[in-house]
Protein backbone atom coordinates (compact mmCIF):
# COMPACT_ATOMS: atom_id res chain seq x y z
CA UNK A 1 0.00 0.00 0.00
CA UNK A 2 1.30 3.39 -0.98
CA UNK A 3 -0.31 6.70 -0.07
CA UNK A 4 -0.87 8.81 -3.20
CA UNK A 5 -0.10 12.51 -3.54
CA UNK A 6 -3.81 13.20 -3.02
CA UNK A 7 -3.70 11.64 0.45
CA UNK A 8 -0.37 13.22 1.38
CA UNK A 9 -1.43 16.66 0.16
CA UNK A 10 -4.82 16.41 1.90
CA UNK A 11 -3.02 15.75 5.16
CA UNK A 12 -0.65 18.68 4.57
CA UNK A 13 -3.59 20.94 3.65
CA UNK A 14 -5.48 20.01 6.82
CA UNK A 15 -2.33 20.48 8.90
CA UNK A 16 -1.79 23.91 7.37
CA UNK A 17 -5.38 24.89 8.25
CA UNK A 18 -4.83 23.62 11.81
CA UNK A 19 -1.53 25.52 12.15
CA UNK A 20 -3.22 28.73 10.97
CA UNK A 21 -6.41 28.16 12.98
CA UNK A 22 -6.92 31.74 14.17
CA UNK A 23 -10.61 32.07 13.36
CA UNK A 24 -9.77 33.81 10.09
CA UNK A 25 -10.27 32.02 6.77
CA UNK A 26 -7.07 30.76 5.15
CA UNK A 27 -6.78 31.21 1.39
CA UNK A 28 -5.97 28.24 -0.79
CA UNK A 29 -3.31 30.33 -2.56
CA UNK A 30 -1.52 30.91 0.75
CA UNK A 31 -1.65 27.20 1.55
CA UNK A 32 -0.40 26.34 -1.93
CA UNK A 33 2.51 28.75 -1.54
CA UNK A 34 3.48 27.51 1.94
CA UNK A 35 3.13 23.85 1.02
CA UNK A 36 4.61 24.24 -2.48
CA UNK A 37 1.63 22.47 -4.04
CA UNK A 38 -0.28 23.55 -7.14
CA UNK A 39 -3.35 25.56 -6.16
CA UNK A 40 -5.30 23.76 -8.92
CA UNK A 41 -4.53 20.41 -7.30
CA UNK A 42 -5.44 21.78 -3.86
CA UNK A 43 -8.79 22.94 -5.28
CA UNK A 44 -9.60 19.33 -6.17
CA UNK A 45 -8.59 18.12 -2.71
CA UNK A 46 -10.38 20.89 -0.80
CA UNK A 47 -13.55 20.01 -2.71
CA UNK A 48 -13.40 16.47 -1.30
CA UNK A 49 -12.73 17.78 2.22
CA UNK A 50 -15.54 20.34 1.91
CA UNK A 51 -18.10 17.77 0.70
CA UNK A 52 -17.16 15.52 3.64
CA UNK A 53 -17.77 18.39 6.07
CA UNK A 54 -14.14 18.58 7.23
CA UNK A 55 -13.73 22.23 6.19
CA UNK A 56 -15.93 25.27 5.82
CA UNK A 57 -15.55 27.66 2.92
CA UNK A 58 -15.89 31.42 3.24
CA UNK A 59 -16.57 33.34 0.05
CA UNK A 60 -15.42 36.82 -0.84
CA UNK A 61 -12.25 38.90 -0.85
CA UNK A 62 -11.24 37.74 2.63
CA UNK A 63 -12.49 34.23 1.90
CA UNK A 64 -10.81 30.92 2.26
CA UNK A 65 -11.20 27.83 4.40
CA UNK A 66 -11.50 26.93 8.06
CA UNK A 67 -11.58 23.63 9.86
CA UNK A 68 -15.16 22.77 10.81
CA UNK A 69 -14.05 21.07 14.02
CA UNK A 70 -11.17 21.27 16.43
CA UNK A 71 -7.87 19.63 15.33
CA UNK A 72 -8.28 17.02 18.10
CA UNK A 73 -11.38 15.73 16.34
CA UNK A 74 -9.65 14.73 13.10
CA UNK A 75 -7.44 11.68 12.84
CA UNK A 76 -4.86 11.01 10.16
CA UNK A 77 -6.91 7.90 9.37
CA UNK A 78 -10.06 9.94 8.71
CA UNK A 79 -8.25 12.18 6.24
CA UNK A 80 -6.36 9.40 4.46
CA UNK A 81 -9.40 7.12 4.24
CA UNK A 82 -11.47 9.95 2.80
CA UNK A 83 -8.94 10.68 0.07
CA UNK A 84 -7.43 7.23 -0.49
CA UNK A 85 -10.29 4.87 0.27
CA UNK A 86 -9.14 1.77 2.07
CA UNK A 87 -5.67 1.63 3.61
CA UNK A 88 -5.68 -2.19 3.52
CA UNK A 89 -2.58 -3.71 1.87
CA UNK A 90 -4.67 -6.31 -0.02
CA UNK A 91 -8.36 -6.53 -0.91
CA UNK A 92 -9.13 -9.61 1.21
CA UNK A 93 -8.67 -7.61 4.45
CA UNK A 94 -10.71 -4.57 3.44
CA UNK A 95 -13.68 -3.77 5.68
CA UNK A 96 -16.20 -4.66 2.98
CA UNK A 97 -14.20 -7.54 1.49
CA UNK A 98 -16.00 -10.48 0.00
CA UNK A 99 -15.12 -13.55 2.00
CA UNK A 100 -12.31 -15.52 0.40
CA UNK A 101 -12.77 -19.27 0.11
CA UNK A 102 -9.12 -19.78 1.14
CA UNK A 103 -9.27 -17.50 4.20
CA UNK A 104 -9.52 -20.27 6.80
CA UNK A 105 -6.43 -22.10 5.58
CA UNK A 106 -4.44 -19.12 4.27
CA UNK A 107 -1.61 -18.13 6.58
CA UNK A 108 -0.73 -15.11 4.43
CA UNK A 109 -4.18 -13.74 5.31
CA UNK A 110 -2.90 -13.45 8.89
CA UNK A 111 0.04 -11.35 7.69
CA UNK A 112 -2.15 -9.01 5.64
CA UNK A 113 -4.65 -8.68 8.48
CA UNK A 114 -1.93 -7.80 11.00
CA UNK A 115 -0.40 -5.24 8.63
CA UNK A 116 -3.83 -3.68 8.09
CA UNK A 117 -4.53 -3.57 11.83
CA UNK A 118 -1.11 -2.02 12.52
CA UNK A 119 -1.64 0.68 9.89
CA UNK A 120 -5.10 1.50 11.23
CA UNK A 121 -3.85 1.53 14.80
CA UNK A 122 -1.27 4.16 13.88
CA UNK A 123 -3.36 6.44 11.67
CA UNK A 124 -6.47 6.23 13.85
CA UNK A 125 -4.55 7.28 16.96
CA UNK A 126 -2.75 10.33 15.59
CA UNK A 127 -4.82 13.50 15.46
CA UNK A 128 -4.34 16.72 13.59
CA UNK A 129 -3.63 18.29 17.00
CA UNK A 130 -0.74 15.81 17.43
CA UNK A 131 0.66 16.89 14.07
CA UNK A 132 0.36 20.55 15.05
CA UNK A 133 2.24 19.84 18.27
CA UNK A 134 4.95 17.89 16.43
CA UNK A 135 5.32 20.68 13.86
CA UNK A 136 5.64 23.31 16.57
CA UNK A 137 8.31 21.18 18.29
CA UNK A 138 10.23 20.86 15.01
CA UNK A 139 10.01 24.62 14.51
CA UNK A 140 11.44 25.25 17.99
CA UNK A 141 14.43 23.08 17.18
CA UNK A 142 15.32 25.15 14.13
CA UNK A 143 15.31 28.62 15.67
CA UNK A 144 18.72 30.27 15.30
N, C-alpha and C positions, 0 to 999 in steps of 0.2 A: 504494500500500500504506500502510495506516495501522495502527499498533499499537493494539489495544484496551485498555481499562482493565484487563482480565484480565492481559495481558502486562506492562503498566506496573506494576501492583500486585504481580505475582509477582516482578518484578525488585526493587522496593522492599522486599518482604518478605524476599527472600534477602539483600539488602544489609543490612537491619536485623539479621538473624541473624548475618551475618559481622561486623558492627560490634560486636555483643554476644557474640562467640564466646569466652566465658570458661570453657567446660566445664560451665557451669550451663544448664539448660533455660530458654528464653525463652518466656514466656506469650504467647499470641496476643492477649490483651487489652492487654498492654503494647505489642506491636507496633502494634496497631490505634490505640492512643492516640498513640503517637509519630508514626505515619505519617498519622494523621487519615483512616483508612479504616475502614469498617464491619467489625466483627469477624465478622459473618455472611458477608460477602463474602470475607474472608480465610480463613474456614473452608473455603469451596469451593476456593479457590486452594491452600491448604495440603494439601488432600486430593489434588490432582493432583500436587503436588511430592512428597508422601509415597509415593504409588503408584509414582512414577518412581524412587524411591530417592534423592532429592536431600536429604531431611530425615529425621530420626529423631524419633519422638514418644515422650515420657516421660509416663506417666500419674501421676495422684495430685495431692496438694495443691501440691507443688513442681514439678509437671509443666509441660510445654511442648514446645518444639521445639529441635533442634540440627541444624546442618549435618552430613551424613554424611561429607563429605570436606572437605579444606582449601579455602579460598576460591580458591586458585590453580587448582584443578581444575575449576571451573565457568566457562563462558564465558557472556557475555550471549546469544550465539546459542543455546546449549543451553536456556537458560531461556525465551527468546522462542519458539523453535521448539516446545518442549513445550507452551506455553500458547496459542500462536497458530496452530500448524501451519506451513505454508510461509510464508516471508518474500518469496517471489517476487512481483514487481509484476503479472504476468499469468500465466495458467495454462500457456501454451506453454513457459515456461522453468522450470517446477517440476521437481524431481528425477524424479518418476514421471510426467511429462507424456507423453501420447499424441503420437506424432509428427504434426506438422502437415503437410499436403500442400503448403502454401505456404512452408514453412521455408527451402528452398534459395534461393528467389527473393525472400524477404521481408526487406527491409532494416530494417524496424522490429523484427524479431526480434533483430537485432544490438543495437539500443538496449536492449530489454528484458533481454537476456542480460547486457549490460555493467552495467546497473543492479543486477540480481540479484547478479552477482559482486561488485560494489562493496559492496552491503549486507552480504553474507556475509563479505567480507574484514574489514569493520569489526567486526561483532558476534562473529565467531569469533576475533578477536584481542584482545578486551577481556575480562579475567577479573573475577570478583567481587573478587579481591584488588586489582586496579587501581581498581575503584570505591571500595573501602575507603580506599585511599591518597588518591584524589582528594577523598573526603569529609573525611578528616582534614586535608588541605591547606586545604580551604575553611573548616573550623572554626578553623584557626589564624589565618586572615585576618580573622576576625570577633571575635577576643578583644579586649575593651576594657580 
